[in-house]
Amino acid sequence: MAADQRGKAETLALRRRLIGSSCRLFFPEDPVKITRGQGQYMYDEQGAEYLDCINNVAHVGHCHPVVVQAAHEQNQVLNTNSRYLHDNIVNYARRLAETLPEQLCVFYFLNSGAYHGHLSSLIDISPYKFRNLEGQKEWVHVAPLPDIYRGPYREDHPNPAEAYASDVKHVIDSAQERGRKIAAFFVESLPSVGGQIIPPAGYFPRVAEHIRGAGGIFVVDEIQVGFGRVGKHFWAFQLQGENFVPDIVTMGKPIGNGHPLACVATTQAVARAFEATGVEYFNTFGGSPVSCAVGLAVLEVLEKEQLQAHAAHVGSFLMELLRQQKAKHPIIGDVRGIGLFIGVDLIKDEATRKPATEEADYLVSRLKENYILLSTDGPGRNILKFKPPMCFSLDDARRVVAMLDAVLTDMEKVLSSCATLRLQPHPALQVSCP
């Protein structure tokens, strides 16, 4: 508790001295010192309340008492590794299995979802990372993002799912012509860093046909979008149709509501192939009694508080409010999403759809000044991303959109005044012209 009593400036100075500079802060020019969280709110050292619109890790709400109690109670009894027989790990695996297609029935638990960049093997298959480092390895093949707003096949295409899947087939054919084999296709069920993308329905099943036909397996990443966030389904890959079943599903982040927990679910066939290598899988903290107690508690809260249905209801309401803003503000080029996974694409020009990167950054900064935490994503850092805790309410949605409207209206007035005076707007979009 002593650290909480430090002034913000002292804490920042200590961090700059003691913590590696590659560990970055939100709002580096004026970071927020957060000392407490509850539900969809976070509180700074002065007690100011911030509405959290982006923390999908605190899935059922910051410091949910049921989750906190589950961890505390189990920690008082036993916490050890999964080499000892214990009920929690099998109870948790069984509960997860109940949410998935029956083919996905084998589970491996980890202590945390591996963020791209911590392992060279993950950097190598992550365009988000390798394009800024050493470049693409010859054994990695990147398919076009199935983006119907910015990609080659857009909202007016008669069958974008088939078109984008055909592009994957071309990638496979090209690789095979160079003597390469296909091991796996990795994809987020809803690409988030790519810009809050909603792949067209039918895309995954067609891609799976091509990948499996080439001898590969289909891996979906549900780390940011699983556990009921999309509202309509428990898992985002289920948006692609009830007959589509991936070979591997990865889970993390919201799975433990902030506790370090992750999981891989797969089929018996894949599990047997892994076992045949003779390599033992072991993770010191993965599948521990405490971690599994936390995972069970998260599932209990999701069910008892009906948060999946809540996400569908509040998400639809928020999408409608944002679409109303799109009709009012030309800078909003697209509003897309499902449940409480929503992206607002800011553009400079409707014809070119050029990303409004500076405007998005300014908007996020202004919202923060008004105690609303939002951030940007996408290659152009121009997509406002909404991934709040699942307890995010209708009133929260109204508040965010009202402030978004106010800031955008101010921005438009400034830009209009500058245009009239034939001046360039201030680079930070301050409410003044130079």
PyMOL commands that set and color helices and strands:
alter all, ss='L'
color gray80, all
select helices_A, chain A and resi 2-5+8-18+65-77+87-99+120-124+127-130+160-177+203-213+236-240+253-256+268-275+289-304+307-328+357-369+394-420
alter helices_A, ss='H'
color red, helices_A
select strands_A, chain A and resi 34-38+41-44+49-52+106-110+184-188+217-221+248-251+262-266+332-338+341-346+372-373+375-377+383-386
alter strands_A, ss='S'
color yellow, strands_A
deselect
rebuild
show_as cartoon
